[in-house]
Amino acid sequence: MISEKLKDLIINEDCNAYFNEPMSLHTSFRIGGKTDCFCEINTMQSLKKIIAQCREDGTEYFIIGLGSNLLVSDEGIEGIVIKLGGEFEEISFEDDDTIRCGAGVSLAKMCLFAKNKGLGGAEFAWGIPGSVGGAVFMNAGAYGGEMKDIVVSSHYLDEDGNIGEMVGAAHEFSYRHSIYCDRKFTIIDVSVKLSPKSKNEIFYLMQDTMDKRKKKQPLNRPSAGSVFKRPENGFAAAIIEECGLKGVSVGDAQVSEKHSGFIVNNGKAKAEDVKALIRKVQETVKEKTGIELECEVRFVGR
Ligand SMILES: Cc1cc2nc3c(=O)[nH]c(=O)nc-3n(C[C@H](O)[C@H](O)[C@H](O)COP(=O)(O)OP(=O)(O)OC[C@H]3O[C@@H](n4cnc5c(N)ncnc54)[C@H](O)[C@@H]3O)c2cc1C
């Protein structure tokens, strides 16, 4: 429920708000029921005011990045879904080789900015379809690199409206995890340290990364990337394939024929279909190999 006071604030603050908005429009899976309000907030001042009002009203709020690692319930998300736009999409220099990215900056924009300034180290992130905030939250990584390698610090807003800073090891980065997974903080910006490299070298590394993705991943279908975390001994995709699950489907949700670690939406898949398919994969893999596959995709919503 959104109180009249909160609604009024949302309408008058610097944000773009959509009431009763289908979350399927904001997730890479193209799945998810309605949220009471989807609100793209453009300034720190507005973010603080809206979160403070949510807290006063007891209204739930959920911070979304680019929705590329989420399975949103068919019943949608209660309260407000907040996306960081405007000033949170800016990049600036902190010093010669350290750039500060607003949490709403896409990884694609960060990578291109770094390449154009002749700064290397972020190439691994080229092709990960998330935001900088979401990537820090998840410690996103690929092809031998991860956010942990380049993040020096980040600022966040806590639930009480205080701004804090996380530096280095305080992020508690581990495989697809950061301290932000265990706190209800809004990441507002992130500083990443890169190093001088020729633009040509950066370009070819980025291109190589993208070629590998195109070759191996079903990028022509909606998905949330790899559904499962890498188990200790081996790769989820290979294990799933060995268990005969490649191509298996529930409704319009299918274990990708191209990459068995992905579940794709062939058109009208529901969150319930994806969940049932995930359970089927986990149960079969457990039965046949004893391995317990853990989800990387995050379930949110009612
Ligand atoms: C085709 C495809 C390929 C992919 N390849 C990879 C890959 O190679 N490596 C990899 O690691 N991942 C990969 N992913 C998964 C996904 O892109 C990453 O996990 C990405 O980091 C998620 O970022 P996001 O902005 O979309 O976050 P979202 O999916 O929107 O959110 C993820 C989590 O982060 C939280 N969050 C987001 N922004 C903030 C913020 N500002 N403050 C606080 N919390 C926040 C959300 O609340 C949520 O819990 C892939 C996904 C797809 C669809």
The ligand as a MOL file (V3000), in Angstrom:
LIG
                    3D

  0  0  0     0  0            999 V3000
M  V30 BEGIN CTAB
M  V30 COUNTS 53 58 0 0 0
M  V30 BEGIN ATOM
M  V30 1 C 22.6050 -12.8670 -20.4620 0
M  V30 2 C 23.1450 -12.6910 -19.0630 0
M  V30 3 C 24.4860 -12.9240 -18.8090 0
M  V30 4 C 24.9950 -12.7640 -17.5170 0
M  V30 5 N 26.3240 -12.9890 -17.3090 0
M  V30 6 C 26.8290 -12.8370 -16.0720 0
M  V30 7 C 28.2280 -13.0700 -15.8260 0
M  V30 8 O 28.9990 -13.3770 -16.7260 0
M  V30 9 N 28.6780 -12.9040 -14.5540 0
M  V30 10 C 27.8570 -12.5460 -13.5240 0
M  V30 11 O 28.3410 -12.4120 -12.3970 0
M  V30 12 N 26.5470 -12.3220 -13.7340 0
M  V30 13 C 26.0050 -12.4540 -14.9630 0
M  V30 14 N 24.6720 -12.2300 -15.1730 0
M  V30 15 C 23.7970 -11.9040 -14.0280 0
M  V30 16 C 23.6410 -10.3800 -13.7470 0
M  V30 17 O 23.8360 -9.6240 -14.9330 0
M  V30 18 C 24.5980 -9.8990 -12.6650 0
M  V30 19 O 24.3520 -10.5680 -11.4300 0
M  V30 20 C 24.5020 -8.3950 -12.4280 0
M  V30 21 O 25.5320 -7.9940 -11.5780 0
M  V30 22 C 23.1630 -7.9690 -11.8070 0
M  V30 23 O 23.1060 -6.5570 -11.8620 0
M  V30 24 P 21.7260 -5.7770 -11.9530 0
M  V30 25 O 22.0100 -4.3340 -11.9460 0
M  V30 26 O 20.9220 -6.2800 -13.0740 0
M  V30 27 O 21.0610 -6.1870 -10.5630 0
M  V30 28 P 19.5740 -6.6820 -10.2980 0
M  V30 29 O 19.3660 -7.9900 -10.9650 0
M  V30 30 O 18.6140 -5.6050 -10.5730 0
M  V30 31 O 19.6500 -6.9120 -8.7160 0
M  V30 32 C 20.4690 -7.9320 -8.1600 0
M  V30 33 C 20.5530 -7.6920 -6.6530 0
M  V30 34 O 21.3150 -6.5030 -6.4370 0
M  V30 35 C 20.5870 -5.5990 -5.6130 0
M  V30 36 N 20.9400 -4.2360 -6.0380 0
M  V30 37 C 21.0200 -3.7650 -7.3000 0
M  V30 38 N 21.3950 -2.4570 -7.2880 0
M  V30 39 C 21.5340 -2.1120 -5.9770 0
M  V30 40 C 21.8970 -0.9130 -5.3060 0
M  V30 41 N 22.1850 0.2090 -5.9500 0
M  V30 42 N 21.9030 -0.9220 -3.9570 0
M  V30 43 C 21.6160 -2.0430 -3.2660 0
M  V30 44 N 21.2730 -3.2100 -3.8430 0
M  V30 45 C 21.2410 -3.2440 -5.1800 0
M  V30 46 C 19.1200 -5.9300 -5.8500 0
M  V30 47 O 18.3220 -5.5210 -4.7590 0
M  V30 48 C 19.1710 -7.4450 -6.0070 0
M  V30 49 O 19.1180 -8.0820 -4.7630 0
M  V30 50 C 24.1380 -12.3750 -16.4530 0
M  V30 51 C 22.7800 -12.1290 -16.7240 0
M  V30 52 C 22.2780 -12.2810 -18.0080 0
M  V30 53 C 20.8350 -11.9990 -18.2760 0
M  V30 END ATOM
M  V30 BEGIN BOND
M  V30 1 1 1 2
M  V30 2 1 2 3
M  V30 3 2 2 52
M  V30 4 2 3 4
M  V30 5 1 4 5
M  V30 6 1 4 50
M  V30 7 2 5 6
M  V30 8 1 6 7
M  V30 9 1 6 13
M  V30 10 2 7 8
M  V30 11 1 7 9
M  V30 12 1 9 10
M  V30 13 2 10 11
M  V30 14 1 10 12
M  V30 15 2 12 13
M  V30 16 1 13 14
M  V30 17 1 14 15
M  V30 18 1 14 50
M  V30 19 1 15 16
M  V30 20 1 16 17
M  V30 21 1 16 18
M  V30 22 1 18 19
M  V30 23 1 18 20
M  V30 24 1 20 21
M  V30 25 1 20 22
M  V30 26 1 22 23
M  V30 27 1 23 24
M  V30 28 2 24 25
M  V30 29 1 24 26
M  V30 30 1 24 27
M  V30 31 1 27 28
M  V30 32 2 28 29
M  V30 33 1 28 30
M  V30 34 1 28 31
M  V30 35 1 31 32
M  V30 36 1 32 33
M  V30 37 1 33 34
M  V30 38 1 33 48
M  V30 39 1 34 35
M  V30 40 1 35 36
M  V30 41 1 35 46
M  V30 42 1 36 37
M  V30 43 1 36 45
M  V30 44 2 37 38
M  V30 45 1 38 39
M  V30 46 1 39 40
M  V30 47 2 39 45
M  V30 48 1 40 41
M  V30 49 2 40 42
M  V30 50 1 42 43
M  V30 51 2 43 44
M  V30 52 1 44 45
M  V30 53 1 46 47
M  V30 54 1 46 48
M  V30 55 1 48 49
M  V30 56 2 50 51
M  V30 57 1 51 52
M  V30 58 1 52 53
M  V30 END BOND
M  V30 END CTAB
M  END
